[in-house]
């Protein structure tokens, strides 16, 4: 007998019993039963279902929805949403999806189970609901589970196919005081249809609006949202794989075609209002956050890729927030970037305050290059921090900050942090450029002949010997070397002081007491 007739037969049997004097059966399914049914289904094991489920109903359910079992793993919770005579509907939260299940019952057992609709879980809560066998539905775009669990529902025509879930999409929050770009929203590798008017389209759902990105110009207000990035299959730790191009005298002669399997790609950028952003931050149920503040000469798109790469390579399990300030992404605009950084301190503290409002009590900050001008000065002079340990770990990477000002400010920063780490390098070309522009004034991230900055309570690590594993101006050394990333990961997870790796050794060497540490490959 066809399976859809079995459902009608079950419903008819219940109605028939009722018409002959039986009272309506009160559904007997409880949350505990639903979770047990869900776990049995995810294992494709009808025999594991609780005794209240009729064996034939269990077998039919698993057989009908078998293709969904891998996707609906991790049965986290079940909550009753609708109760009718002889039926009850539950909302089930899985690791990657949420779905509505309907149970048809009599007074003693479950006669039929169906999955009514489902959708991937996203931070923006912006995916439409789909019926399992709706062949007319539009494809669901790739997305991920809140808090960084990466997924890509391979859905075509509304029906999940047999291919594995793409685990290479990472989702995180952003906050920026850049001006929004006025170009139409686009998903790299998946362009929107051509416009029929001069007005850029606006894609909005549930209070989230798709945007194409942000420029290097300043915005007096703060924009917040969520961004999704796909990390390519051939990714090497520390790298950001992008299409290569060949330029001559400023003219592009060749550019590789974008390939999502080979290159980092932005899948979506969505903004919302600050209140909804805070609410969404809180909805992750996480307490640990990582705020990444990029350096100078960084466009918004490049900052997004760097935040995605760091989150992916560190396998960070908390919530990542990119704070992107108005850098024009051009070496010639160094002074503009510096003024932008100084003007971004209030916006940075606003983001930290938003995290506290969202319930985060363990906030780490990675500030890179000129991003330290924002973080160090903001934290050293702010009364907005809520406790003596407002920041768990402040990690200052190649800080492009006046060395004397850094030494003066760091004592104030120490009052609101549990740990301070400085990664310094004498080979950082960008810092050397900054030094020349500043009239020869040393930078805090440099390592002169006299040695790096050494202060009480500051863990200083000289990574000059990393060598020529460079990115751009050798200003992304920290993110392009596996050992430094490993050191960062241990620091973020455990908060341990150095040395955390055998390659990082105290200097001077024993029996003398180490004043700082060196990376020695």
Secondary structure as GFF3:
##gff-version 3
##sequence-region A 1 521
A	DSSP	alpha_helix	3	19	.	.	.	ID=ss1
A	DSSP	alpha_helix	31	42	.	.	.	ID=ss2
A	DSSP	three_ten_helix	46	48	.	.	.	ID=ss3
A	DSSP	alpha_helix	55	64	.	.	.	ID=ss4
A	DSSP	three_ten_helix	66	68	.	.	.	ID=ss5
A	DSSP	beta_strand	77	84	.	.	.	ID=ss6
A	DSSP	beta_strand	87	93	.	.	.	ID=ss7
A	DSSP	beta_strand	97	105	.	.	.	ID=ss8
A	DSSP	beta_strand	110	120	.	.	.	ID=ss9
A	DSSP	beta_strand	155	156	.	.	.	ID=ss10
A	DSSP	beta_strand	159	160	.	.	.	ID=ss11
A	DSSP	beta_strand	169	180	.	.	.	ID=ss12
A	DSSP	beta_strand	204	205	.	.	.	ID=ss13
A	DSSP	beta_strand	208	210	.	.	.	ID=ss14
A	DSSP	beta_strand	214	230	.	.	.	ID=ss15
A	DSSP	beta_strand	245	248	.	.	.	ID=ss16
A	DSSP	beta_strand	251	255	.	.	.	ID=ss17
A	DSSP	beta_strand	265	272	.	.	.	ID=ss18
A	DSSP	alpha_helix	274	283	.	.	.	ID=ss19
A	DSSP	beta_strand	288	293	.	.	.	ID=ss20
A	DSSP	alpha_helix	300	314	.	.	.	ID=ss21
A	DSSP	beta_strand	319	324	.	.	.	ID=ss22
A	DSSP	three_ten_helix	331	333	.	.	.	ID=ss23
A	DSSP	alpha_helix	334	342	.	.	.	ID=ss24
A	DSSP	alpha_helix	345	357	.	.	.	ID=ss25
A	DSSP	beta_strand	362	368	.	.	.	ID=ss26
A	DSSP	alpha_helix	371	381	.	.	.	ID=ss27
A	DSSP	beta_strand	391	397	.	.	.	ID=ss28
A	DSSP	alpha_helix	403	414	.	.	.	ID=ss29
A	DSSP	beta_strand	417	424	.	.	.	ID=ss30
A	DSSP	alpha_helix	429	437	.	.	.	ID=ss31
A	DSSP	beta_strand	458	462	.	.	.	ID=ss32
A	DSSP	three_ten_helix	464	466	.	.	.	ID=ss33
A	DSSP	three_ten_helix	477	479	.	.	.	ID=ss34
A	DSSP	alpha_helix	482	494	.	.	.	ID=ss35
A	DSSP	beta_strand	504	507	.	.	.	ID=ss36
A	DSSP	beta_strand	516	519	.	.	.	ID=ss37
###
